[in-house]
Amino acid sequence: MKTVHFIKLLIVLFIGISTTAYTQKESGTLPDGFVYVKNEIPNLRSDLRYYSTNNFIGKPIDGYLKPKCILTKEATAALKKVQGEFEKLGFGLLIFDAYRPQRAVNQFVKWAQDSTDTKMKDQYYPNIDKKDLFKKEFIATKSGHSRGSTVDLTIVSLKTGHILDLGSDFDLFDEKSSVDYKNITKNQHSIRLMLQRRMAKYGFKHYEKEWWHFTLKKEPYPDTYFDFSIE
C-alpha cells in the first residue's frame, strides 16, 4: 500500500511540474493575431504609464510585467499607416497604452470603489469626485483595450522628442479631455483635429471623452476580452 501511495504521489508531482514547465514555456509569447507593435513600427515612441507609478492609481498595474506595446495585427497595420503620414512631417506617434489585460481593468474598478484612496486626485481628477468616475464613463468594468485594437496616443517630434500640447494631459478625467472641448487655444484644437483626422483616415474611431483614445472600427475580436500578461 505504501508503494502504491508513493507512486500516486510521484504522478501528482509530475503533473504539477509539467504544468509549471508548460506555463513557463508559454510565458512571453503572444496569442495568434497579436504583435509587439515596435517590431512593426520601429520609430514609434512609447510612455507606457500603467507599467510605471505615473498613472491615476499611482503604482504599476496588474498584468503590466514589461514596458511593451501589444496590439492586434490589424490595428498595428492601420497604425503603421498613420505613423507613416506623420513621419513625412517630422513627427510620429507616442503610445501611452495599447492592449490592456482584463485583470488591469479589474484593478481599476476595485480602485474606483475605494473612496479612501485619492492620492493621485490632484493630478488626474482634480474636478471630479472619485465616486462619479463610473457615472461619467471614465472607468468601466470592460475596456476596448482588452480586445486588443484600442490605443491611447499622442503626437511627438521625432527629432527633439517634444510631445505636442493638445490642451490636457493623458488620463486627465475632466471635460478638458473631451474631443470637442472648446476652451483651448487654436493651436491645441488644430493639433487635436489633425490627430483625429489621421486616425479616422485609417479606420480608427475616437472616444468623445478622451482625445487620445482610438479603437479600430473593424476590430478582429469585438466580443473577446483578453487577460494575458504583457511581458
C-alpha positions in Angstrom: 0.0 0.0 0.0 2.9 2.3 0.8 4.3 1.6 -2.7 1.0 2.5 -4.4 0.7 5.7 -2.4 4.3 6.7 -3.3 3.6 6.1 -7.0 0.4 8.2 -6.8 2.4 11.0 -5.2 5.0 10.9 -7.9 2.3 11.1 -10.5 0.8 14.2 -8.8 4.2 15.8 -8.6 5.0 15.1 -12.2 1.7 16.6 -13.4 2.4 19.7 -11.3 5.9 20.1 -12.7 4.7 19.5 -16.3 2.0 22.2 -15.9 4.5 24.7 -14.5 7.0 23.9 -17.3 4.3 24.5 -19.9 3.3 27.8 -18.3 7.0 28.9 -18.3 7.4 27.8 -21.9 4.4 29.9 -22.9 5.5 33.0 -20.9 6.4 35.9 -23.2 4.6 34.5 -26.2 1.6 36.2 -27.8 -1.8 34.7 -28.8 -2.3 34.3 -32.5 -3.3 37.6 -34.1 -1.3 39.8 -31.7 2.1 41.5 -32.3 4.7 43.7 -30.5 4.0 47.0 -32.1 7.5 48.4 -32.1 8.7 45.4 -34.1 6.4 46.6 -36.9 6.7 50.3 -36.4 10.4 51.0 -35.4 10.1 54.8 -35.0 7.1 54.5 -32.7 7.7 56.1 -29.3 6.0 55.0 -26.0 5.5 56.1 -22.5 3.5 53.2 -21.1 2.1 54.7 -17.9 0.5 51.6 -16.4 3.9 49.9 -16.2 5.1 52.8 -14.0 3.8 54.7 -11.0 2.9 57.7 -13.2 -0.8 56.9 -13.5 -4.1 57.7 -11.8 -3.7 54.9 -9.3 0.0 55.7 -8.5 1.5 52.3 -8.8 2.3 49.7 -11.5 -0.9 48.0 -12.8 -1.6 44.3 -12.7 -0.5 42.4 -15.8 2.0 45.0 -17.0 5.1 43.0 -16.4 7.3 44.7 -19.0 7.0 48.1 -20.8 5.9 46.6 -24.1 3.2 47.7 -26.5 1.0 45.0 -27.9 -1.9 45.2 -30.4 -3.7 43.0 -32.9 -2.1 42.7 -36.3 -4.9 44.7 -37.9 -4.7 47.6 -35.5 -0.9 47.6 -35.9 -1.1 47.7 -39.7 -3.5 50.6 -39.6 -1.4 52.5 -37.0 1.7 52.0 -39.2 -0.1 54.0 -41.9 -0.8 56.8 -39.5 2.8 56.8 -38.4 3.9 57.0 -42.0 1.9 60.1 -42.6 3.3 61.9 -39.5 6.9 60.9 -40.3 6.7 62.8 -43.5 6.2 65.9 -41.4 8.9 65.0 -38.9 6.5 63.7 -36.3 5.3 60.4 -35.0 3.1 58.7 -32.5 3.7 58.2 -28.9 1.8 55.4 -27.2 0.5 55.6 -23.6 -1.4 52.4 -23.6 -2.4 49.7 -26.1 -3.6 46.1 -25.2 -4.7 46.0 -21.5 -5.2 42.8 -19.6 -8.7 42.3 -18.1 -7.0 42.0 -14.7 -5.8 45.6 -15.0 -9.4 46.7 -15.7 -10.5 44.8 -12.6 -7.9 46.7 -10.6 -9.2 50.0 -11.9 -12.7 49.0 -10.9 -11.6 48.0 -7.4 -9.6 51.2 -7.0 -12.6 53.3 -8.2 -14.7 51.7 -5.5 -12.3 52.6 -2.7 -13.2 56.1 -1.7 -10.2 56.4 0.7 -7.5 56.2 -2.0 -7.3 59.7 -3.6 -3.5 60.2 -3.6 -3.5 61.0 -7.3 -6.6 63.1 -7.4 -4.8 66.5 -7.8 -3.0 65.3 -11.0 -5.7 63.1 -12.6 -9.2 64.0 -11.5 -9.0 67.4 -9.7 -12.5 68.5 -10.6 -14.4 65.2 -10.2 -15.4 63.2 -7.2 -14.0 59.8 -7.3 -17.4 58.2 -6.9 -18.5 59.8 -10.1 -15.8 58.3 -12.4 -18.2 55.4 -13.3 -21.1 57.7 -14.0 -19.0 60.0 -16.2 -17.7 56.9 -18.0 -14.0 57.4 -17.3 -13.9 53.9 -15.5 -15.8 50.8 -16.7 -15.9 47.1 -15.9 -14.9 46.3 -19.5 -12.5 48.1 -21.8 -11.9 48.1 -25.5 -8.2 47.9 -24.7 -8.7 44.3 -23.6 -9.9 43.4 -27.1 -6.5 44.4 -28.4 -7.4 47.0 -31.0 -7.7 50.1 -28.9 -4.8 52.5 -28.3 -4.1 55.7 -26.3 -1.7 58.0 -28.0 -0.4 61.5 -28.9 2.0 63.2 -31.3 5.7 63.7 -30.7 8.6 65.3 -32.6 10.9 62.6 -33.8 13.9 65.0 -33.8 13.5 66.5 -30.4 11.2 64.1 -28.6 9.0 67.0 -27.7 5.4 66.0 -27.1 2.9 68.3 -28.7 0.4 70.2 -26.5 -3.1 69.1 -27.1 -4.7 71.0 -24.3 -4.8 68.4 -21.5 -2.6 65.6 -20.2 -3.2 61.9 -20.9 -5.7 60.3 -18.5 -6.9 63.6 -17.1 -10.5 62.8 -16.1 -12.1 66.1 -16.9 -14.2 67.8 -19.6 -10.9 69.4 -20.9 -10.1 66.0 -22.3 -13.2 65.6 -24.5 -12.6 65.7 -28.2 -14.8 68.7 -28.8 -13.8 70.8 -25.8 -13.7 74.5 -26.9 -11.8 76.3 -24.2 -8.3 75.6 -25.6 -6.0 77.5 -27.9 -6.5 77.4 -31.7 -3.2 75.6 -32.0 -4.2 72.9 -29.5 -7.5 72.5 -31.3 -5.7 72.2 -34.6 -3.4 69.5 -33.3 -6.3 67.6 -31.9 -8.1 67.8 -35.2 -5.0 66.7 -37.1 -4.7 63.6 -34.9 -8.4 62.8 -35.2 -8.4 63.1 -39.0 -5.3 61.0 -39.5 -6.6 58.2 -37.2 -10.1 58.3 -38.8 -8.5 58.1 -42.3 -7.0 54.7 -41.5 -10.1 53.2 -39.8 -10.0 54.3 -36.2 -12.9 55.8 -34.3 -12.4 58.2 -31.4 -13.9 58.2 -27.9 -15.5 61.5 -27.4 -14.5 61.9 -23.7 -10.8 61.3 -24.4 -8.9 62.9 -27.3 -6.1 60.3 -27.0 -8.4 57.2 -27.2 -9.0 55.3 -30.5 -10.4 52.0 -31.5 -10.1 50.2 -34.8 -13.6 50.2 -36.4 -13.2 46.7 -37.9 -11.5 45.2 -34.9 -10.9 41.4 -35.2 -12.1 40.5 -31.7 -15.1 42.7 -30.9 -16.6 40.4 -28.3 -13.4 39.0 -26.7 -11.7 40.4 -23.6 -8.2 39.0 -23.2 -6.2 38.6 -20.0 -2.7 37.5 -20.9 0.1 39.4 -19.3 2.2 42.0 -21.0 5.7 40.6 -20.9 
